Amino acid sequence: MKVLPILNIQQGRTLPVDGSSPTGPDPVDLACRLAQQGCNRIALTDVDAARGTGHNRAVLAQTMRAFRQIHPKCCIQVGGGIRASDQAQFYLDHGATWLLVGTVLHRLPMVMDQMLARFRDHLTASIDARQGQVLASGWAQPAGPTPEALAHRLRERGFRRILFTDIPPDPDAEPDFATAHRILGEARVPVFMAGSLRTRAHLEQAAAVPGLQGVCVEAQLVLDCPGLLSASAQPTCA
């Protein structure tokens, strides 16, 4: 199973595991630490852009450049507030491999069609859900379709990769693998899971889900576990 260490970036800093405030390490320093220990795949999320409260594009671009200097043939996923083609092109120009899109799927269908026409090979569709209900706009609004119905629709529109972000209802909630199973039954494209995977036991459970291609895991957990570091050292992004 593939592992992507994820760096959630807000106000220029990484969020700690509990997401309380942006007091974590500098994103560039953290990305370089991962790279120096053999990791050649990461996921970056612009939390401010996802919430519509600003953006961290310059920080993400600097982080990608630093990571690629250590591993030129790396895999980088970028997400958070990518709602226009010029934003997508900016991240591709600065080293992104995959672009994660979510809100545009529900709110801006014409923009989504334009982005599919230009960037299909780079797009990952995000299904963000809490207890089986799809959310949009930085997890602030319900979006309507069930996760499995959305997975079916995304496949029909031509998306080639899906990230299921499981938003736990509380910090101690167990991962929603039941919804993951339903998404996998409809997607028929590579599916990754993120959001609620916080422990080694959760990762072992994820590895046992038939068809799940990989997971996005908080970067510090990856650094603390040599086994996860080796799983993040696979350069392909499929």
N, C-alpha and C positions, 0 to 999 in steps of 0.2 A: 504494500500500500504506500502510495506517495504521500509525503508530508511537506506542506508549505508552512514555514514559520511566518506568522502574521504580525505586522507592526501596525497598530492602530494609532494614528497621528492626529493630535489635536493641539492647536496653538503652538506648533513647532516642536512638540515633545511627544514621546510615546505614552500611551495610557498604560498604567499598571494592570495586572490581571483583574482586579476588582473594578476597573473602569471608573474609579472615584474622581480622579483629577489628573491632568497631564503633567505628572511629576516623575515619569519614568525617564529612562536614558535618552540621550540625544539619538534620533533615528539613524544618523550617519554612523555614529560610533557603534550602535547596536548591530546594524547591518554588516559593518566591517568585522565585528567580533564573530558573527555567524559565518561570514565568508572565510575568515582565517582558520576556522575550525572545520572547514570542509563543506559547509552548506553552499550549494549553488542554485537554490531556488527560494524565493521569498514572495510574500504577498504584502502589499502596502495599501492601507485604507485611509483616506482623507475624511476623518470624522466631521470636521467643520463643514466641508463641502456637502457631505451627505445630509447634514442637518440644515443646510442653507444659511450658515452663520459665518461664512468666510471660506477660505481655502488655504491649503498648504502646498500649492503646486511647486513652488521653488524648492521647498524642503524635500518633496518627493523626487524631484528631478536630481537634486544633489545626492540623495540617497542612492538612486539608481546608478548614477555615474560612479560613485564610490564602490558600489557592489560589483559593477561590471569591470572596473579596473582590476579587481582581484580575480574574478571569474568571467572572462569575456563571453564564454558560451554558457550563460546562465538563463534561468527562467524567472521572469518577474511578472507578477500579476498586480494590477493597480485598479482600485475601485474607490467609490465615494464621490457622488455628485457629477459623474460624467454624463452630461445631458445635452451635449452639442458636439458636432463633428470637429470643430476646432480644438476642443478640449481633448478629444480622443487623439487627434493628430499630435498635439503637444506631447502627450505621454509616450506615444510611439516614437517620436523624434528623440526622446530622452532615454529610450532603452526599454520600454515596456514590451512584454511579449503578449500578455493577455490583458484585455480591458473588461472590467466587470461592470455591467450595466443593470440597473434595477428599476428606478423610478420611471425612466423613459418608457419602459415596457407598458406601464399603466397610464401615464399622463400625457405622453408625447408620441403618439403612434407614427406621425409623419416623420419626426426626427429619427425614430427608431428605424423606419424603412430606409432613410438616407444613410444611417450608420451601417445597416446591414449591407447595403449596396457597396459601400466603400471599405468596410473593415470586417467583413464576415469572418475571415480566417483568424481574426484576433479577438473576437468577442466571446465573453462568457456571460450567460444570462444568470442573474441572481434571483433565486426564489427565497425571500425573507419571510419567515413564518413563525408565529408564536402559538403553540398548542393547536396546530392545524389551520390557523387563519393567516392568510397572506397579508403582509403589511408593506406599505410603500412610504415614500417621502421621509427617509431617515427613520423608518419604523414608527412614524407618527400617525399614519392613517391606514385603516383597512382597505384592501385593494379589490375584494370581491370574489375572484375565483378560488377554488380549492387548490392546494399545492399541486396535486396530481393533474388537475385540469389545466393548470398553467404550464406544467411540464409538457403535456401533450401539445398545447398550443405553440410552445416555444420550438418544439421539434418540427412541427408543421411549417413554422416560419423560417426554418433553416438554421437555427442555432446548433452548434456542434459541441457545446460544452455547457454544463449547468453547475452552479454552486448553490447548494441548499444551506442557507444560514438559519440555523435553529436558534431562535431567540427565547431563552428560558424565562418563564414567568417569575422566577425568583432565583437568587444566586445559587441555591442548593438543589435546584431541580435537575433531574436526570435528563440526559439527551433524549430527544424525541425520535427514536429509531423507527417507530411505527410510520411516521410521516415520511421518513427517508425511504422506507420500503415502498410506499405508495408512489412516490416520485420516481423511483427507479423502475417501477412497473410500467410507467408511461413514457419515460424520457427516451430510452433506447439510444442515448448518447452518453459519453463520459460524465459522471456526476461526482462532485466533491461535496464534502460536508464541513461546516464551520459553526462557530458560535457558542455551542454548549459543551464542547469537549475540553475538559479541564484536568483530567487525571489519566494515569496510565490505564486504569481499568476502563475508562471511557474509550480510549484508543484501541484497546483489545476488543471491546464490543464492536467498534466501528470496523475493525479489520475482519470481523466475522459476518458483516452484512454483505450478502452476495451482490456483486456488481458495483459496489462502491469503489471508485478509483483512488480516492485519497481524501485527505483532511487538511484543513487550515488550523494550525495550533498556535497559541500565544508563544511568541518568540522565546521568552524566558524559560518556559517549560521545555522547549527544544534544547536550549543550552544546558539545562540541568539533566538531560537524559541522553547519554551517548547513542542509544539505539535509535532515538528520533533524529539525531544528527546524521546518522548514516542513511536514514530513509529520506532525508532532505538533500542528499548529495546525488540525486538523479537529474541530469540536465534536461531531459525531455519534459514537455509540459502537457502532453496529451492526456 
